Amino acid sequence: MLNQSILLAFDGYARSTPISADIAVFFAQWFPYFVVFFAVIYAFRSRDHQAFFRSVLLMFLPALVAWMLADIGKSFFQATRPFAALGLTPLVTGENPLASFPSAHATFFSALGMMIFFRDRKTGVWFLAGAFAIGLARIAVGVHWPSDILAGFLLGGVVALFCHRIFLKFFKTPELP
């Protein structure tokens, strides 16, 4: 019931004015591309090509593994998305109505943000804030329940921590150059 109450509050705000709907759609659908773009720009701070590719590997491999695990989880849970369960018209289209839990967006972007946070806390906080904004927007547009987003954040964080520890062991330094 809390899940539904939170969702309806976010959904009501997103639908209250055309501008709030546009902002929610932007953060749910388009902002993720900007976050990936800025992560690649962040990796370009590297001194040479080898360091750049190492940075990309250390940032994006855990995020991609987390995304794949979220997709595997969706095949097991088959949770109905809010727009399908509540008969809402989603503000973004193209989402499978039976693939809600966990949120792959929240999983991917929380893992990406955590990997950057392990290297550079100031920059990582901004990427985690971006992940949070994406997650809230996905609730507001009616494609995820709050529990989907929370589960995605937890899964992404756990995968990032696990990968960080592996990188510490094998690379002796998990830092991005």
BAKOLGU-479634 format. One record per residue (C-alpha): residue number from 1; residue in one letter; y, z, x. Coordinates in nm, 2 decimals. Example, Ala and Ser with C-alpha at 12.3 -4.5 7.8 and 13.67 -1.06 7.14 Angstrom:
! BAKOLGU-479634
+-----+-----+--------+--------+--------+
:   n : res :     c2 :     c3 :     c1 :
+-----+-----+--------+--------+--------+
:   1 :   a :  -0.45 :   0.78 :   1.23 :
:   2 :   s :  -0.11 :   0.71 :   1.37 :
+-----+-----+--------+--------+--------+
! end
This chain:
! BAKOLGU-479634
+-----+-----+--------+--------+--------+
:   n : res :     c2 :     c3 :     c1 :
+-----+-----+--------+--------+--------+
:   1 :   m :   0.00 :   0.00 :   0.00 :
:   2 :   l :   0.24 :   0.08 :   0.29 :
:   3 :   n :   0.15 :  -0.26 :   0.44 :
:   4 :   q :   0.26 :  -0.44 :   0.12 :
:   5 :   s :   0.57 :  -0.22 :   0.08 :
:   6 :   i :   0.69 :  -0.30 :   0.43 :
:   7 :   l :   0.61 :  -0.67 :   0.38 :
:   8 :   l :   0.80 :  -0.69 :   0.05 :
:   9 :   a :   1.10 :  -0.52 :   0.20 :
:  10 :   f :   1.12 :  -0.77 :   0.49 :
:  11 :   d :   1.04 :  -1.06 :   0.25 :
:  12 :   g :   1.31 :  -0.95 :   0.01 :
:  13 :   y :   1.57 :  -0.93 :   0.29 :
:  14 :   a :   1.47 :  -1.27 :   0.43 :
:  15 :   r :   1.50 :  -1.43 :   0.08 :
:  16 :   s :   1.82 :  -1.26 :  -0.01 :
:  17 :   t :   2.05 :  -1.53 :   0.13 :
:  18 :   p :   2.00 :  -1.88 :   0.27 :
:  19 :   i :   2.13 :  -1.76 :   0.61 :
:  20 :   s :   1.89 :  -1.47 :   0.63 :
:  21 :   a :   1.60 :  -1.71 :   0.54 :
:  22 :   d :   1.72 :  -1.95 :   0.81 :
:  23 :   i :   1.73 :  -1.67 :   1.07 :
:  24 :   a :   1.38 :  -1.54 :   0.97 :
:  25 :   v :   1.24 :  -1.90 :   1.00 :
:  26 :   f :   1.41 :  -1.95 :   1.33 :
:  27 :   f :   1.26 :  -1.64 :   1.48 :
:  28 :   a :   0.92 :  -1.70 :   1.33 :
:  29 :   q :   0.88 :  -2.06 :   1.40 :
:  30 :   w :   1.12 :  -2.18 :   1.67 :
:  31 :   f :   1.22 :  -1.88 :   1.89 :
:  32 :   p :   0.86 :  -1.86 :   2.04 :
:  33 :   y :   0.93 :  -2.19 :   2.21 :
:  34 :   f :   1.25 :  -2.05 :   2.37 :
:  35 :   v :   1.06 :  -1.75 :   2.49 :
:  36 :   v :   0.80 :  -1.97 :   2.66 :
:  37 :   f :   1.08 :  -2.18 :   2.81 :
:  38 :   f :   1.25 :  -1.88 :   2.95 :
:  39 :   a :   0.93 :  -1.75 :   3.09 :
:  40 :   v :   0.88 :  -2.07 :   3.28 :
:  41 :   i :   1.24 :  -2.05 :   3.40 :
:  42 :   y :   1.17 :  -1.70 :   3.51 :
:  43 :   a :   0.87 :  -1.82 :   3.71 :
:  44 :   f :   1.09 :  -2.08 :   3.88 :
:  45 :   r :   1.26 :  -1.80 :   4.06 :
:  46 :   s :   0.97 :  -1.83 :   4.30 :
:  47 :   r :   1.03 :  -1.93 :   4.66 :
:  48 :   d :   0.79 :  -2.23 :   4.67 :
:  49 :   h :   0.54 :  -2.43 :   4.46 :
:  50 :   q :   0.25 :  -2.20 :   4.54 :
:  51 :   a :   0.44 :  -1.89 :   4.44 :
:  52 :   f :   0.56 :  -2.07 :   4.12 :
:  53 :   f :   0.20 :  -2.16 :   4.02 :
:  54 :   r :   0.09 :  -1.81 :   4.10 :
:  55 :   s :   0.37 :  -1.67 :   3.88 :
:  56 :   v :   0.27 :  -1.90 :   3.59 :
:  57 :   l :  -0.09 :  -1.80 :   3.63 :
:  58 :   l :  -0.02 :  -1.42 :   3.64 :
:  59 :   m :   0.21 :  -1.45 :   3.33 :
:  60 :   f :   0.04 :  -1.70 :   3.11 :
:  61 :   l :  -0.33 :  -1.66 :   3.18 :
:  62 :   p :  -0.35 :  -1.31 :   3.02 :
:  63 :   a :  -0.14 :  -1.43 :   2.73 :
:  64 :   l :  -0.37 :  -1.73 :   2.67 :
:  65 :   v :  -0.68 :  -1.51 :   2.69 :
:  66 :   a :  -0.52 :  -1.27 :   2.44 :
:  67 :   w :  -0.44 :  -1.56 :   2.21 :
:  68 :   m :  -0.80 :  -1.68 :   2.23 :
:  69 :   l :  -0.93 :  -1.33 :   2.15 :
:  70 :   a :  -0.70 :  -1.31 :   1.85 :
:  71 :   d :  -0.83 :  -1.65 :   1.72 :
:  72 :   i :  -1.19 :  -1.52 :   1.77 :
:  73 :   g :  -1.09 :  -1.21 :   1.57 :
:  74 :   k :  -0.95 :  -1.42 :   1.29 :
:  75 :   s :  -1.29 :  -1.59 :   1.25 :
:  76 :   f :  -1.45 :  -1.24 :   1.20 :
:  77 :   f :  -1.19 :  -1.08 :   0.98 :
:  78 :   q :  -1.09 :  -1.37 :   0.75 :
:  79 :   a :  -0.79 :  -1.17 :   0.62 :
:  80 :   t :  -0.58 :  -1.33 :   0.35 :
:  81 :   r :  -0.22 :  -1.39 :   0.45 :
:  82 :   p :   0.05 :  -1.22 :   0.24 :
:  83 :   f :   0.18 :  -1.54 :   0.08 :
:  84 :   a :  -0.17 :  -1.62 :  -0.05 :
:  85 :   a :  -0.25 :  -1.26 :  -0.15 :
:  86 :   l :   0.08 :  -1.20 :  -0.33 :
:  87 :   g :   0.14 :  -1.55 :  -0.46 :
:  88 :   l :   0.46 :  -1.60 :  -0.26 :
:  89 :   t :   0.59 :  -1.93 :  -0.13 :
:  90 :   p :   0.59 :  -1.89 :   0.25 :
:  91 :   l :   0.91 :  -1.97 :   0.43 :
:  92 :   v :   0.71 :  -2.15 :   0.70 :
:  93 :   t :   0.43 :  -2.39 :   0.63 :
:  94 :   g :   0.11 :  -2.50 :   0.80 :
:  95 :   e :  -0.06 :  -2.16 :   0.82 :
:  96 :   n :  -0.42 :  -2.11 :   0.72 :
:  97 :   p :  -0.42 :  -1.87 :   0.42 :
:  98 :   l :  -0.73 :  -1.70 :   0.55 :
:  99 :   a :  -0.63 :  -1.64 :   0.91 :
: 100 :   s :  -0.40 :  -1.34 :   0.91 :
: 101 :   f :  -0.56 :  -1.07 :   1.12 :
: 102 :   p :  -0.46 :  -1.02 :   1.40 :
: 103 :   s :  -0.14 :  -1.22 :   1.46 :
: 104 :   a :  -0.20 :  -1.46 :   1.75 :
: 105 :   h :   0.18 :  -1.49 :   1.79 :
: 106 :   a :   0.22 :  -1.11 :   1.84 :
: 107 :   t :  -0.09 :  -1.10 :   2.07 :
: 108 :   f :   0.03 :  -1.39 :   2.29 :
: 109 :   f :   0.40 :  -1.27 :   2.32 :
: 110 :   s :   0.32 :  -0.91 :   2.37 :
: 111 :   a :   0.07 :  -1.00 :   2.65 :
: 112 :   l :   0.33 :  -1.23 :   2.81 :
: 113 :   g :   0.60 :  -0.96 :   2.78 :
: 114 :   m :   0.38 :  -0.69 :   2.93 :
: 115 :   m :   0.28 :  -0.91 :   3.22 :
: 116 :   i :   0.65 :  -0.97 :   3.30 :
: 117 :   f :   0.73 :  -0.60 :   3.24 :
: 118 :   f :   0.47 :  -0.50 :   3.50 :
: 119 :   r :   0.66 :  -0.71 :   3.75 :
: 120 :   d :   1.02 :  -0.66 :   3.65 :
: 121 :   r :   1.09 :  -0.39 :   3.39 :
: 122 :   k :   1.45 :  -0.51 :   3.30 :
: 123 :   t :   1.34 :  -0.86 :   3.23 :
: 124 :   g :   1.01 :  -0.75 :   3.08 :
: 125 :   v :   1.20 :  -0.54 :   2.82 :
: 126 :   w :   1.38 :  -0.85 :   2.71 :
: 127 :   f :   1.06 :  -1.05 :   2.67 :
: 128 :   l :   0.90 :  -0.76 :   2.48 :
: 129 :   a :   1.21 :  -0.75 :   2.25 :
: 130 :   g :   1.15 :  -1.12 :   2.19 :
: 131 :   a :   0.79 :  -1.05 :   2.10 :
: 132 :   f :   0.91 :  -0.78 :   1.86 :
: 133 :   a :   1.16 :  -1.01 :   1.70 :
: 134 :   i :   0.89 :  -1.28 :   1.66 :
: 135 :   g :   0.66 :  -1.03 :   1.50 :
: 136 :   l :   0.92 :  -0.90 :   1.25 :
: 137 :   a :   1.01 :  -1.25 :   1.16 :
: 138 :   r :   0.65 :  -1.34 :   1.09 :
: 139 :   i :   0.64 :  -1.05 :   0.85 :
: 140 :   a :   0.97 :  -1.16 :   0.69 :
: 141 :   v :   0.86 :  -1.52 :   0.63 :
: 142 :   g :   0.54 :  -1.40 :   0.46 :
: 143 :   v :   0.27 :  -1.52 :   0.70 :
: 144 :   h :   0.16 :  -1.18 :   0.84 :
: 145 :   w :   0.11 :  -0.82 :   0.72 :
: 146 :   p :   0.27 :  -0.55 :   0.94 :
: 147 :   s :  -0.09 :  -0.44 :   1.03 :
: 148 :   d :  -0.16 :  -0.80 :   1.17 :
: 149 :   i :   0.15 :  -0.77 :   1.39 :
: 150 :   l :   0.06 :  -0.42 :   1.51 :
: 151 :   a :  -0.30 :  -0.52 :   1.59 :
: 152 :   g :  -0.17 :  -0.83 :   1.77 :
: 153 :   f :   0.07 :  -0.61 :   1.98 :
: 154 :   l :  -0.21 :  -0.37 :   2.06 :
: 155 :   l :  -0.46 :  -0.65 :   2.15 :
: 156 :   g :  -0.20 :  -0.83 :   2.37 :
: 157 :   g :  -0.10 :  -0.50 :   2.54 :
: 158 :   v :  -0.46 :  -0.41 :   2.62 :
: 159 :   v :  -0.54 :  -0.76 :   2.75 :
: 160 :   a :  -0.23 :  -0.75 :   2.97 :
: 161 :   l :  -0.32 :  -0.41 :   3.11 :
: 162 :   f :  -0.67 :  -0.52 :   3.18 :
: 163 :   c :  -0.56 :  -0.84 :   3.35 :
: 164 :   h :  -0.29 :  -0.65 :   3.55 :
: 165 :   r :  -0.56 :  -0.41 :   3.68 :
: 166 :   i :  -0.78 :  -0.71 :   3.78 :
: 167 :   f :  -0.49 :  -0.88 :   3.95 :
: 168 :   l :  -0.42 :  -0.56 :   4.14 :
: 169 :   k :  -0.78 :  -0.55 :   4.26 :
: 170 :   f :  -0.82 :  -0.91 :   4.36 :
: 171 :   f :  -0.47 :  -1.01 :   4.46 :
: 172 :   k :  -0.37 :  -0.68 :   4.61 :
: 173 :   t :  -0.04 :  -0.73 :   4.44 :
: 174 :   p :   0.01 :  -0.82 :   4.07 :
: 175 :   e :   0.38 :  -0.89 :   4.12 :
: 176 :   l :   0.52 :  -1.23 :   4.04 :
: 177 :   p :   0.69 :  -1.37 :   4.35 :
+-----+-----+--------+--------+--------+
! end
